[in-house]
Amino acid sequence: MQGAGKSAIRKVAVLLVFVLALSGCDRSTPLLVVKAVAAGVPSLAPFFDEGSGLGHDAAIRPQTVQGSLQQGDTPGLYGGTRQPTICDVKRLKAFLTDPGNHQKAQAWATALNITTDEIPGYLDRLTPVLLRHDTLVQNHDYKKGKAVPFNSLLQAGIAVLVDEQGLPAVKCSCGNPLRPFTGDTNRISVKFGDGNKKWQGYQRSSVVAVQPAPRKMQRLVLVDVGDPALGIDRPVGTTGAHDKTFDTRKERAVPRLTGTTFGAASRRLADAGLAVGYDGTARPPDDARVTASDPPAGSRLGFGAYVTLSVAEGADHGSTAPPPPSTSGPSTAPPSSPPSSRSAPASPSSPSSPSSSGSEPSSSAPASSAPPSSKAPPSSAPASSPSTTRAPASSAPVTSSAPPPGKPATSSAPPPGATSAPATSGPASSAPAPSGPVSSGPASIAIT
């Protein structure tokens, strides 16, 4: 009897171990280590001498977002300044095309999947911006004649060059090439070291990864980091000389969307300078039929505010990944694999105020899509977490929906009523934006 009892206990113990092992499979996935890169801190192995002033970072408090994925054509995803000197593209081009730097140029081009002959044209299509969020990328050091990739988290305020699909492509201060982060944004461990101390305002809800826009853009719609009430409309491939400014607080009406497809509704919202949101963790397919919008048609919202779309049941195919970036050869924006995440992005943050006159949707913006929506009341100060039907003038960025194949390139949601006068130059300044509550954040992020 005693032997039988011991045997039964052993069997139960083995069964418990087996059950625990099965239940812990997901948690056994190791965290991906990413190296923190703070604004203004020199790289240990740069492609370009950072002391020469190739790029200039700014002091920006990271914006809080609702999800970790952002799409490259999201209005307000990036910041700008009316001082067009955050990145000296001409000097970078001269350096990489100098025969004396051929080995570095070869390594640089290889990291971006282009040839050395294509470097000048590739750089001409890049646009300087400032990160408004702590952003995950695949960075590269220059060691022993080669570009050595490593995952890193770039602090908000770092100046980067982005490509025609809104992907960070170059870190301005050191010239290091950048590629999209392809890991799970919910399973990262941020390592602070080598002078990159944990920065003020860092929080896991501020960490984003950028997905490529579904089509090439003609312009980027930025938020002035010195004055969030001011927007900057910057043509792609320019450094600031052709900027136009607009008031991010000017309200616009929600168009009538019921009965249209999700893809068409996304594009109409982007044309109006608004962001598309949806319920659930997966973006509905473009052909899903819209049954309602929240807030409803006719509501007046600030730039970048959410409009949540409901679609017919069964239309959600459970896919959040955008279509592959359109390219015509190695000289176009490099392809990428979008990072995986269970949460969706939010809209950019900037102050909003009621406007006595509405603005009509612009016809030159790309489609825009986003994750679960949230809306906030208008305020005279920057806000980052919408919660009611009135949203801030420029709330946290949203992702874009893919247009039908063959559509011409369009801009990233230039605001209705943008002024035609070019922006005046002035020193760059920082505009910390308060962080607000978020609906979701990375599932597991460790800080070392």
C-alpha positions in Angstrom: 0.0 0.0 0.0 2.8 2.3 0.9 4.6 1.7 -2.4 1.4 2.3 -4.3 0.9 5.6 -2.6 4.4 6.8 -3.4 3.9 5.8 -7.0 0.7 7.8 -7.2 2.4 10.8 -5.7 5.3 10.6 -8.3 2.8 10.4 -11.1 0.9 13.5 -9.9 4.2 15.4 -9.5 5.2 14.5 -13.0 1.8 15.6 -14.3 2.1 19.0 -12.5 5.5 19.6 -13.9 4.2 18.9 -17.4 1.2 21.2 -17.0 3.4 24.0 -15.6 5.8 23.6 -18.5 3.0 23.9 -21.0 1.5 27.0 -19.3 4.9 28.7 -19.2 5.8 28.3 -22.8 5.0 31.9 -23.8 6.8 33.4 -20.8 9.9 31.4 -21.6 10.5 33.5 -24.8 13.7 35.5 -24.0 13.5 39.3 -24.0 15.3 41.0 -26.9 18.1 43.3 -25.6 18.1 46.7 -27.2 20.7 49.4 -26.6 19.5 52.8 -25.4 20.9 55.7 -27.5 20.4 59.1 -25.8 20.1 62.4 -27.6 23.5 64.2 -27.8 25.5 61.2 -26.7 28.3 60.3 -29.2 28.4 56.8 -30.7 31.3 54.6 -29.8 31.8 53.5 -33.4 30.3 56.1 -35.7 30.5 56.2 -39.5 31.0 60.0 -39.3 32.9 62.2 -36.8 30.2 63.5 -34.6 32.3 66.5 -33.5 32.0 68.0 -37.0 28.3 69.0 -36.5 26.8 66.8 -39.2 23.5 66.7 -37.1 22.0 68.4 -34.1 19.6 66.7 -31.7 17.0 68.5 -29.6 15.7 68.3 -26.1 12.2 66.8 -26.5 10.1 64.9 -23.9 8.8 61.7 -25.5 5.2 61.7 -26.3 3.0 59.0 -24.8 1.2 56.7 -27.2 -1.5 54.0 -26.9 0.4 51.4 -29.0 3.9 50.5 -30.0 3.4 50.5 -33.8 3.3 53.6 -35.9 3.1 54.0 -39.7 5.6 56.1 -41.5 3.1 58.5 -43.1 1.3 59.3 -39.9 0.7 63.1 -39.6 2.6 64.4 -36.6 4.6 61.2 -36.1 7.8 63.3 -36.4 8.7 66.8 -35.3 10.5 69.6 -37.0 12.0 73.0 -36.5 12.1 76.1 -38.6 15.8 76.0 -38.4 16.8 73.8 -41.4 20.2 72.7 -39.9 19.3 69.6 -37.9 21.0 67.4 -40.5 23.6 68.5 -43.1 22.7 66.2 -46.0 25.2 67.8 -48.4 28.1 67.1 -46.1 27.0 63.5 -45.6 26.8 63.1 -49.3 30.2 64.7 -49.9 31.8 62.4 -47.3 30.2 59.2 -48.6 31.1 60.0 -52.2 34.8 60.9 -51.4 37.0 58.2 -52.9 39.0 58.2 -49.7 36.0 57.0 -47.8 35.1 54.2 -50.2 35.3 51.4 -47.6 32.9 53.2 -45.3 30.6 54.1 -48.2 30.5 50.4 -49.2 29.6 49.3 -45.7 27.0 52.1 -45.4 25.4 51.2 -48.7 25.3 47.5 -48.0 23.5 48.1 -44.7 20.7 50.0 -46.6 20.6 47.5 -49.5 21.8 49.9 -52.1 25.0 50.3 -54.1 27.6 53.0 -53.7 26.6 54.5 -57.0 23.1 54.9 -55.7 24.1 56.8 -52.5 23.7 60.4 -54.0 20.2 59.8 -55.3 19.2 57.9 -52.2 20.3 60.8 -49.9 18.4 63.3 -52.2 15.1 61.5 -51.3 15.6 61.6 -47.5 14.1 64.2 -45.3 15.4 65.5 -41.9 13.1 65.3 -38.9 13.2 65.0 -35.1 11.9 61.9 -33.3 8.9 62.7 -31.1 8.9 59.3 -29.6 11.5 56.9 -28.2 11.9 54.8 -31.3 13.1 51.3 -31.9 15.4 50.7 -34.9 18.1 48.4 -36.1 21.2 50.6 -35.8 24.7 50.0 -37.2 28.2 50.7 -35.8 31.2 50.8 -38.1 33.7 48.2 -37.0 36.6 46.6 -38.8 35.4 48.0 -42.2 31.9 46.6 -41.8 28.5 47.8 -40.7 27.6 45.9 -37.6 23.9 45.8 -36.8 22.4 46.0 -33.4 18.9 46.8 -32.0 18.6 50.2 -30.3 16.2 52.6 -28.8 16.7 56.1 -30.0 15.6 58.8 -27.6 13.0 61.4 -28.7 14.7 64.5 -29.9 17.3 62.7 -32.0 17.6 64.0 -35.5 17.2 61.4 -38.3 16.7 61.2 -42.0 13.6 59.4 -43.1 12.9 57.8 -46.4 9.9 58.2 -48.8 7.9 55.7 -46.8 8.6 57.4 -43.4 11.2 54.9 -42.1 14.2 56.2 -40.2 17.2 55.7 -42.5 20.1 57.6 -41.1 21.0 59.0 -37.6 22.1 62.5 -38.5 24.8 63.2 -35.9 27.0 60.2 -36.8 25.7 59.1 -40.2 25.0 55.6 -39.0 22.5 53.8 -41.3 19.2 52.6 -39.8 16.8 49.9 -40.7 13.3 49.0 -39.3 13.1 47.2 -36.0 11.8 43.6 -36.7 11.5 42.2 -33.2 8.5 42.0 -30.9 8.0 45.4 -29.4 6.3 43.8 -26.4 9.4 41.6 -25.6 12.4 43.9 -25.2 14.9 44.7 -22.5 16.3 48.2 -22.8 20.0 48.4 -21.7 21.3 51.8 -20.6 25.1 52.2 -20.6 28.1 53.7 -22.3 27.1 57.2 -21.2 23.5 56.7 -22.3 21.8 57.1 -18.9 18.1 56.6 -18.5 16.6 59.8 -19.7 13.9 62.0 -18.2 10.4 61.1 -19.3 11.3 57.6 -20.4 8.5 55.1 -20.0 7.5 52.0 -21.8 4.3 53.5 -23.2 6.5 56.0 -25.2 8.4 53.3 -27.1 7.4 52.9 -30.7 8.5 51.1 -33.9 7.8 52.5 -37.3 6.2 50.5 -40.1 6.6 51.6 -43.8 3.9 53.7 -45.3 2.1 51.7 -48.0 3.2 54.1 -50.7 5.7 56.8 -51.3 4.9 60.2 -49.9 5.3 63.7 -51.4 5.4 65.5 -48.0 5.6 65.0 -44.3 3.4 66.7 -41.9 5.4 67.6 -38.8 4.7 69.2 -35.4 7.0 72.1 -34.5 8.9 71.0 -31.5 9.2 74.5 -30.2 5.5 75.4 -30.7 3.1 72.4 -30.9 0.3 74.7 -32.0 2.3 75.1 -35.2 2.5 72.4 -37.9 5.1 72.1 -40.6 4.4 70.9 -44.1 7.7 69.7 -45.5 8.1 68.3 -49.0 10.0 65.0 -49.1 13.6 65.3 -50.0 13.9 68.9 -48.7 15.6 70.2 -45.6 13.3 73.1 -44.6 13.8 75.7 -47.2 10.3 74.9 -48.7 8.4 74.4 -45.5 4.9 75.8 -45.1 3.2 76.2 -41.7 -0.3 75.7 -40.5 -2.3 75.9 -37.3 -2.7 72.5 -35.7 -5.6 73.8 -33.6 -7.9 74.4 -36.5 -10.8 72.0 -36.4 -12.1 69.9 -39.2 -15.4 68.0 -39.7 -15.7 64.2 -39.6 -16.8 63.1 -43.1 -19.8 60.7 -43.6 -18.2 57.2 -43.8 -21.0 54.7 -43.1 -21.3 52.3 -46.0 -17.8 52.9 -47.4 -15.0 50.4 -47.2 -12.5 50.6 -44.4 -9.7 51.5 -46.8 -11.7 54.3 -48.5 -12.8 55.6 -45.1 -9.2 55.7 -43.9 -8.1 57.7 -46.9 -11.0 60.2 -46.5 -10.1 60.7 -42.8 -6.5 61.3 -43.7 -7.5 63.8 -46.4 -9.4 65.6 -43.6 -6.3 65.6 -41.3 -7.9 63.0 -39.0 -6.7 59.6 -37.8 -8.6 56.3 -38.2 -9.1 54.1 -35.2 -10.7 50.7 -34.8 -11.6 48.3 -32.0 -9.6 45.1 -31.3 -6.0 44.2 -31.8 -6.1 43.7 -35.6 -6.7 46.2 -38.3 -9.8 45.4 -40.4 -9.2 44.6 -44.1 -9.5 47.4 -46.5 -12.7 45.9 -48.1 -14.5 45.6 -44.7 -17.7 47.6 -44.7 -18.0 50.5 -42.3 -21.1 50.4 -40.2 -20.5 53.4 -37.9 -18.0 56.1 -36.8 -17.3 57.5 -33.4 -17.6 60.5 -33.2 -20.3 60.6 -35.9 -20.2 62.5 -39.2 -20.2 66.3 -38.7 -18.3 66.3 -35.4 -15.5 68.8 -35.3 -12.1 67.6 -34.2 -8.5 68.9 -34.1 -5.6 67.8 -36.3 -4.7 64.2 -35.9 -7.6 63.3 -33.7 -9.1 59.8 -33.7 -12.2 58.6 -35.4 -13.0 55.0 -34.5 -14.6 53.0 -37.3 -16.9 50.0 -36.7 -17.1 47.4 -39.4 -19.4 44.5 -40.2 -18.8 41.4 -38.1 -16.5 38.8 -39.6 -14.6 41.4 -41.6 -11.6 41.4 -39.3 -9.1 38.9 -40.7 -6.7 39.3 -37.8 -3.9 41.0 -39.7 -2.2 44.1 -38.5 0.8 44.1 -40.9 0.7 46.7 -43.8 1.4 45.6 -47.4 5.0 45.5 -48.5 6.6 48.9 -49.3 6.4 49.8 -52.9 9.9 49.8 -54.5 11.2 50.0 -58.0 14.7 48.9 -57.4 17.5 48.9 -54.8 17.6 52.7 -54.9 14.2 53.1 -53.3 13.4 52.9 -49.6 14.6 49.6 -48.3 12.0 46.9 -47.5 11.3 46.0 -44.0 9.5 43.5 -41.8 7.0 45.2 -39.5 7.5 44.5 -35.8 5.0 42.4 -34.0 2.8 43.9 -31.4 -0.6 43.4 -29.7 -1.2 47.1 -29.3 -1.9 49.8 -31.8 -0.6 53.4 -32.1 -2.2 56.6 -31.0 -2.3 60.1 -32.5 0.4 63.0 -32.1 0.1 65.5 -29.3 -0.4 69.2 -29.6 -2.8 71.8 -28.3 -6.3 72.3 -29.7 -8.8 75.1 -29.5 -12.2 75.6 -31.0 -12.4 77.2 -34.4 -15.3 79.3 -35.7 -14.8 78.2 -39.2 -14.3 74.6 -40.4 -11.9 73.4 -43.1 -12.6 71.1 -46.0 -10.7 67.9 -46.4 -7.5 68.1 -48.4 -7.2 65.9 -51.4 -3.4 65.4 -51.2 -3.1 63.1 -48.2 -2.3 59.4 -48.0 -4.5 56.9 -46.3 -4.3 56.7 -42.6 -5.2 53.9 -40.2 -4.8 53.5 -36.6 -5.4 51.3 -33.6 -8.1 51.4 -31.0 -9.2 55.0 -30.7 -9.3 57.4 -27.8 -10.3 61.0 -27.9 -9.6 63.9 -25.6 -11.3 67.3 -25.0 -9.8 70.4 -26.5 -7.2 72.2 -24.4 -4.9 75.1 -24.7 -1.9 73.0 -23.8 -0.4 69.9 -25.5 -2.2 66.7 -24.7 -1.2 63.2 -25.6 -4.0 60.9 -24.6 -7.4 61.6 -26.0 -10.4 60.5 -24.0 -13.6 62.2 -25.3 -15.1 63.1 -28.6 -13.1 66.3 -28.7 -9.5 65.6 -29.4 -6.4 67.7 -29.1 -5.2 69.6 -32.1 -2.5 67.1 -32.7 -2.8 63.9 -30.7 -0.5 60.9 -30.8 0.4 59.4 -34.3 -1.7 56.8 -36.0 -0.9 54.2 -38.6 -2.0 54.4 -42.2 -4.1 52.1 -44.3 -2.8 50.6 -47.5 -4.2 52.2 -50.7 -5.3 50.1 -53.6 -2.4 49.0 -55.9 -1.4 51.4 -58.5 -2.5 54.6 -56.7 -0.1 57.5 -57.2 2.0 58.7 -54.4 0.4 61.3 -52.2 1.3 63.3 -49.2 1.0 62.4 -45.5 -2.1 64.2 -44.5 -1.3 67.9 -45.1 -3.7 69.9 -42.9 -6.6 71.7 -44.4 -6.1 75.4 -44.7 -2.3 75.3 -44.5 -0.8 78.7 -45.0 1.1 79.3 -48.2 3.7 81.5 -46.7 7.0 79.7 -46.1 8.1 79.3 -42.5 10.6 81.7 -41.2 13.9 80.4 -39.7 14.6 80.4 -36.1 16.4 78.5 -33.4 15.1 75.1 -32.6 13.6 74.7 -29.2 12.0 72.0 -27.2 8.4 71.7 -26.2 7.9 69.0 -23.5 4.5 67.4 -23.8 2.9 66.0 -20.7 2.3 62.3 -20.9 -1.2 60.9 -20.3 -2.8 57.6 -19.5 -2.6 55.0 -22.1 -4.9 52.1 -23.0 -2.2 49.6 -23.6 1.6 49.2 -23.5 4.3 46.7 -24.1 3.6 43.4 -22.4 7.1 42.8 -21.1 9.8 45.4 -21.0 12.8 45.1 -18.7 15.2 48.0 -18.0 18.8 47.3 -17.1 
